[in-house]
Amino acid sequence: MADDKTLRGPQDSSRVAMGEDYEVSYWTEKFGVSRERLQEAVDAVGNSADAVRAYLAR
């Protein structure tokens, strides 16, 4: 099944995919951060949503 770009949520909710604008929009809204802050978190701890959440909570 192909990626449906009209969906607002991530295809794999355990991973933050910075390469997909609709996923970046979802995660920035979910975590209440800017794209830059989200990228900083992913660069620091990887793309695991749980690790990103913990990093942003610090």
N, C-alpha and C positions, 0 to 999 in steps of 0.2 A: 504494500500500500504506500503510495507516495505521500510526502509531507503535504499536509493541507495548510498553506500559509495563511488561511483565513482564521485559523484557530488562535485564540488568545493565550492559551496556556502552553507550556513546554511539552514536547513529545515524550521526554524522559524527565519526570519531575525530580529525579535524584541528581540531575546534572544541570549546570548553568552553561548554556551554549551561547557564547558571546558572538558567534558568527551569524546569528539569525536575529534580525531586528525585532521580530515579534516576540521572541523569547527574552531579549534584553529588556524590552518594554514591560513584559510580564514580571521579570525579576526585580527591576528597578522599582516598580510599583509595589510589589510584594514586600520588599525589604525597606522601602522608603528612602532610597539612596539615588544618587546620580549615576549615570553610565560610567563616569570616570571612577567613582568610588567602588562600583561593582567590579570594574576591570582591575582595580588595585587589589581587591579581595581575591579575585580569581588568580591573579598573578602570584599572590602571596601563598595561597593554600590549595590551589587547584580548583577544578570545576565541580567538586562535590557540593551540592546545595547545603548539606548539613555543615560542612566545613566553612563555607562562605557565610552562612548564618551565624556561626559561632565567632568568626573573625569580625563581622560587622557589629556584633553585640559587645565587643570589648570596648 
